[in-house]
């Protein structure tokens, strides 16, 4: 027999799960990503490199800037383009805004109802309106940064190979500096809320992240540093999912806030690093649900780092000069930490500047196997000892901890 979760709730995109029972025990769990495939790799083939970041921004409304930046980094590396620190700081600022917006949405509106015992954030607001209001305030600030850097809140087209279509004004940077400081108190309070969540899911066999906190040129893992994805990560297709599944050195691994905080805690800003030290022992338990606590710590990090970058750019002044880009044959990979984890865009470009090869791997595709393992462990622990409502609820809470972006995860599937 099997138990079906027909559709995950409070997640982005359409997916479900099947828990397979044999002889009164949980035998297997399948995470079914049944949202239709999105053929973005195919859509970019033959297109000029200049058009591609704007096209890739359409993959997701929640993390469009991560896709834009990963696309641009891959293109620039293929074409041998190096941009000045100012441009990289502005790109980082955009990624920070996206992380702030996405983490606030996930924690306050999707996860918090579970902790407070409500079906959704609207009903939760009747008794805990201040928590919902604080989350929406932080989320709005993240969207403001995305609008300034990306050109608009959703599917922006301002991030370009070699620079930007438009650069922020002094007034906009001053607002970022001022508001990030004001919101730190709210984010600090959120850490205490999400520190109390129970342990759910499995412990990852490995953590994988980008070698810089939000972008870099290689991947790192708990047992290895400085490698390209194709050296140790293998993808495979599944008969029940439009999302591919990955293994690191043949084993299940995890990407996201928890791996970032555990692997790169030395790069955290002062207040975030203090919070990491405070909760280090708990985070080291490694259960999937601790990704929520790690996201709360990252909210503090993102606000602190936003203030640092805004101050830096205000002190030095913005030149707003793009770097010339010339077509040539080349190959490059853009590695970015999207809010949900490692995102990569891999391109080969021909001598005319057209895309000859494209591969995109998203955080939810990387986490697919870890999601299945976590649901299996949670189902095995609870089956027969929990009522059906609690059983299904805890499985959904386990899935939500990954903050899955299912729409991002469905790409080319070769049958």
Secondary structure, 3 states (H helix, E strand, C coil): CEEEECCCCCCECCCEEEEEEECCEEEEEEEECCCCCCCHHHHHCCCEHHHHHHHHHHHCCCCHHHHHHHHHHHHHHHHCCCCCHHHHHHHHHHHHHHHHHHHHHHHHHHHHHHHHCCCCHHHHHHHHHHHHHHHHHHHHHHHHHHHHHHCCCCCCCCEECCEECCCCCHHHHHHHHHHHHHHHHHHHHHHHHHCCCCCCCCECCEEEEECCCCEECCEEECCEEEECHHHHEEEEEECCEEEEEEEECCECEECCHHHHHHHCHHHCCHHHHHHHHHHHHHHCCCECCHHHHHHHHHHHHHHHHHHHHHHHHHHHCCCCCCCCCCCCCEEEEEEEEECCEEEEEEEEECCCCEEEEEEEECHHHHHHHHHHHHHHHHHHHHCCCCCHHHHHHHHHHHHHHCCCEHHHHECCCCC
